[in-house]
Amino acid sequence: MAQPQNICPHISTGGVMLKQNFNKMAEYKCECKGEIVNKSGVTIRHIEGKGVIHDIKCEGCDKYMELANPKSGAPGFRSNRYGQTF
């Protein structure tokens, strides 16, 4: 039987297969239905009394949806010798 290959061979996972989601759209979930919706190009807004939210509403209950898989931490940036980031 063949050993499973890691998606990221430079990361030691002890033989566990890594599964990554390369879908670049964010996933949002509403309380009413519980289904997950993929959306891209969503605006982040500050709304009085609610704070900073993603401006995407559920079609069924007309409430703001939450991220299904919220991320934590900070992104990594690289820069070239001229100080430009990419």
MITORRO-552938 format. One record per atom (N, C-alpha, C, CB): residue in one letter; x, y, z. Coordinates in steps of 0.05 Angstrom, whole numbers, plus 5000, padded with zeros to 4 digits. Glycine has a CB too. Layout:
N
AXYZ/...
This chain:
86
M501749765000/M500050005000/M501850255000/M498150005024/A501150444984/A502850684980/A502350875004/A502250824954/Q504451015011/Q504251225032/Q502851465021/Q507051295043/P501051595036/P499751835026/P501852065024/P497451925044/Q501652215003/Q503552434999/Q502352695011/Q504152474969/N504052845024/N503153105035/N502953315013/N505153205056/I501053495016/I500753714997/I503153905000/I498053865002/C504053945025/C506354115031/C508553925040/C505654335052/P510353835022/P512353635030/P514353745050/P513753535006/H514654015053/H516654115071/H515554125100/H517354395063/I513054055105/I511954045131/I511653755140/I509154195132/S512853685162/S512653415173/S510053385187/S515053355192/T508453195177/T505753155189/T505452875201/T503653195168/G507652715201/G507452455212/G505752265197/G506452465240/G505652285170/G504052105153/G501152185150/G504251835164/V500252405162/V497552495160/V497252665135/V496652655185/M495152605119/M494652755094/M493553025101/M492752595076/L494753235090/L493753505093/L491853575071/L496153715093/K489653705079/K487653795059/K487354095062/K484853645063/Q487954235040/Q487754525040/Q485454605021/Q490354655031/N484154825029/N482054945012/N483255164996/N479655045029/F483555124970/F484755324953/F482555504941/F486355204930/N480155484950/N477955654942/N478455924955/N475155534950/K478656134939/K479356404950/K476956554960/K480756564928/M474556454957/M472256594966/M471756524996/M469756514950/A470856725011/A470356685039/A467656545042/A470256955054/E467456385063/E464956245069/E463456375091/E465655945076/Y460856425087/Y459156555107/Y456956375115/Y458056825096/K456056395140/K453956225151/K451856395165/K455156015170/C449356325161/C447156465174/C445956295196/C444956555154/E444856415216/E443656265239/E441056135231/E443156455262/C439556245212/C436856145206/C436955875192/C435356345189/K438655845171/K438755595155/K440955415163/K438955665126/G443255535171/G445555375178/G447255285154/G444755135193/E446455365130/E447955295106/E450255495101/E446155275081/I452355405088/I454655565083/I454555665054/I457355405088/V455055935050/V454956065024/V457756175018/V452756285024/N458756134994/N461356244985/N460756514972/N462856054966/K462156724981/K461956994969/K464657114967/K460057174986/S465057274946/S467557424943/S466757714939/S469257314919/G468657894943/G468158174939/G466358304959/G467158224912/V466358214984/V464558315005/V465858555018/V463958095026/T464358765023/T465259005036/T465158975066/T463659245027/I467259075080/I467259085109/I466459365117/I470059005121/R464359385134/R463259645141/R463059675171/R460559695129/H462959925181/H462459995209/H459560085210/H464460205220/I457859945225/I455060015228/I454660075257/I453259785218/E453360305262/E452760395289/E451260185305/E451260655289/G452160125329/G450859935346/G451659645341/G447959965343/K452759585317/K453559315311/K456559275309/K452259225284/G458059495304/G460959475302/G461759435273/G462059255319/V464059315270/V465159255243/V464158985235/V468259275243/I462858965212/I461658715202/I462258685172/I458658705208/H461858445162/H461958395133/H459158465123/H462758095127/D459058625102/D456458725092/D455258515073/D456858995077/I454358295084/I452958085069/I450557995085/I454957845061/K448257995073/K445757925087/K444657665077/K443758145085/C443357515095/C441957275087/C439457345071/C441257105113/E438957195050/E436657245034/E434057165048/E436857095008/G434156975066/G431756875080/G430857055103/G432256605090/C432757125121/C431957275145/C432857565145/C433057135170/D434457645125/D435457925122/D437158015146/D433058115119/K438657825158/K440557895179/K443357865168/K440257705204/Y445258005181/Y448057995171/Y449157715177/Y449758205185/M450657605158/M451857335161/M454557365174/M452057195133/E455457145187/E458057135200/E459856955184/E457757025229/L462556985188/L464456805175/L464156525185/L467356905179/A464156325168/A463856045176/A466455945187/A463055875152/N468756035177/N471355945186/N473156195191/N472755765165/P472756325214/P474356565219/P477256505223/P473256715244/K478956675213/K481856645215/K482856795239/K483256725189/S485156715249/S486456865270/S489356915262/S486256715298/G490557105275/G493357165269/G493557405250/G494756925257/A495957435239/A496557655221/A497757535195/A498457865234/P497257665172/P498357575147/P501357625146/P496957695123/G502757475130/G505557515126/G506057675101/G507057245125/F507857855102/F508558025079/F511557995073/F507858315084/R512157995048/R514958005039/R515458265025/R515657765020/S517958345025/S518658595011/S521258554996/S518958835031/N521458704974/N523958694958/N525958904969/N523358744928/R528158934955/R530259114965/R529459404964/R532759074950/Y527359474950/Y526359744948/Y524259814969/Y525359804920/G523459614985/G521459655006/G518659614996/G521659935016/Q518359514971/Q515659464961/Q514659194972/Q515559464930/T512259184981/T511158934992/T509558784971/T509358985016/F509558524973/F507958354955/F507058104969/F509658274930/
